[in-house]
Amino acid sequence: QVQLVESGGGLVQAGDSLRLSCAASGRFSTSYNIGWFRQAPGNEREFVAAITKTNDATYYGDSVKGRFTISRDNPKNPVTLQMHNLQPGDTAIYYCAAAWQFADSNPASGYDYWGQGTQVTVSS
């Protein structure tokens, strides 16, 4: 069992930056790939970013490439998501998730554990 807790959400102005953190605990909690997803009311869940457990390889959704950076602290916990140039379209609840391995090597799939989410709101 892995427990995930997100933190760092809040209300910011368009163009500002924000940093989210995903803390993992429990058995084998450091042996998982970690991903970030987001979901706005009425919308489907969207893949944001992921980082692997082995070599810290990173992956990003098209909508956040060049603006968001995912990284793993040393020691390898927690995982952070640094968000720059935030826009109103980034407003959503952001969730971190843990995957023992990606499904079919797809960094957006294969997640078994999810946090409760943290709200990010960007004003125009």
C-alpha positions, 0 to 999 in steps of 0.5 A: 500500500502506498499513500500519496499526499499532494501539497502546494496548490493555491490561487495565483495570477496568470503568468505566475509560478507555483510548485506542487509536491507529492509525498509518498509513504508506505511499503515500497513507496520509493519503488514507484514511478510517479505521475501528475494528472489534473482534472477540471470540473466537467472535463476528463482527467489529463496527463501532466507529467511523470518521472521514473523510479530508475533513472529519473526519466521525465515525460510531459503532456503536450499542453505543459511542455516547456512550462512545467518541470517534474523532478525527484528530490534527493533522497528520491522523495518527494516528487515536485512539479514546478509550474511556470507561466500559469494560465487560466486553462491550467486551473484544475485539481492536480493529483499525483499517482504511483505506478509500479510500472507503466502500462505498455511503456506509456507514462500516462497509464498503469497507475494504481495509487492516487492522492486526494489532489490539490487545487490550483486556480489561475486568475486571468 
